[in-house]
Amino acid sequence: MGLFDSILGRTKLKQPARDRLFAMSTAYITLETGMGLKHRNAAGIVFQSLPTTDFESIVKETDELLRSAAADTGTKVETSKDAYEYQWVILRDSDFEDLVVALNVVSSNLETAGYGDRILCAVFAFEDGGKPIYFIYNFKRGAYYPFVPTGAKDQDVEHALRLKAQLGGELPMEEDLARWFPLWEIPL
Amino acid sequence: MARQRDKFGRDPGLQARMLLTMFLLGALYVVFIAVLLAAGAGIGIMVIAIGGLSLAQLFLSDKLAMRAMGAKIVTPEQAPGLHAMIERLCIQADLPKPKIAVADNPMPNAFAMGRSQKNAVVCATTGIMNILEPHELEGVMAHELTHVKNRDVLVMTMASFFASVAAMITQFGFFFGGGFGGNDDNDGPGFAVVLLVSFAVYVISFFLMLALSRYREFGADRGSAIITGRPSALSSALMKLSGAMQRVPDQDLRQVSGMNAFFIIPTSVKKSAATLFATHPPMEARIARLQEYERQLQGGAIAA
């Protein structure tokens, strides 16, 4: 959305930048071998759920597509709505590559149907000695940022900043710290 | 389906009216500048002074508004739900996170302030948080975030720059008579002409700015519908709020009436007030637009 759009009061939503999601399929190796994190065999994608029958049928169709693909890959698929009525698709698979591919299935399916602008984030779940560490991919920005929750509404920003420094070149990182939005109660 | 979705939230008529209003304001100011230049000395200093005031307004308006409302910045610990709601809307709208404030005030209202997207404050009263359901509050917050995204404080401050100049000249004229400037014997038009033109500029720009403010409100409603994908949630919030506003006693309302332009619902909702004088469009018109967006949104399903 350019300056001209904002002067005219013309709101436009950004379409998702799906390409850089795949950066995680190589970066996770550095995370695991270089930094001692363990992936939790789980990833998720969160999007706004529009109250229209068309949108609901697209979500259902995507779910069926995922489940039929899961017959081959062994990926487990769950869907849920969180406290803010956003829709989550949770994927569980010990093969990390399969998780990235399945996330891409969801986002590309929504985008093809014209609902790409409703996708917020993809989340990859890791842990460091039992402490949960999430890498959040903001689809609007095409960038990752780490999120280290320590309680219901607390987070370890220092740890997150350290992770950013350690990962630097491996992942496209969100440089604007004002956009490191926490996601509380991540269902994975 | 994608074709259907493209139509959602498109409103070329609104943009055309906004553009026309801005054009008329601009044209008015060009004429005004020409007259000021023709009138000669003394004016430059005044323009610089008003420029300073406008800048001060731009940089201080958020703090003044917060103080007037008794609003305080809240941390995520103090208002976790509000923070989480706005964070998600910010991701969706691709905005940096604004400061979030809460005013302990039973009057249900919300406003957004700040000169830029990075220096924005979004404020809600405890009244609005109590009255509205989460989805309705989300619609209102998305409306306020759209004001931030559209840089409405900046747009309105710039639009009011020359109106302020004109207002000041008019006031000076009334206080000091024709003695101001003291250059009656030069080639340019006399001070009486400047005074007259200033008065006319002030009156016309006043109405044009009100019109612009109303279009910005429509723009923010539209932005809210697009960001949340739930136009009807904002409609429902507006209906609830207009009902609640009429029940709130007058005295409370007058305390805050100076900030009307930045509120989601103006505090004086007297039906008799001419639409021309309103900073906000009438409730019925706002809801009619929102219903149109809802129809466009649902249209995808009907066509499919």
Interface residues (C-beta under 8 A of the other chain):
Chain A: M1 S6 I7 L8 G9 R10 T11 K12 L13 K14 Q48 L50 P51 T52 T53 D54 F55 S57 Y84 E85 Y86 T112 A113 G114 Y115 R118 L120 C121 N138 K140 R141 K153 D176 A178 R179 F181 P182 L183 W184
Chain B: M1 A2 R3 Q4 R5 D6 G9 L14 Q15 M18 L19 M22 P76 E77 P80 A84 M85 E87 R88 C90 I91 Q92 A93 D94 P96 K97 K118 P134 H135 T146 K149 N150 R151 D152 V155 Y215 R216 F218 G219 A220 R222 G223 I226 I227 T228 G229 R230 L297 Q298 G300 A301 A304
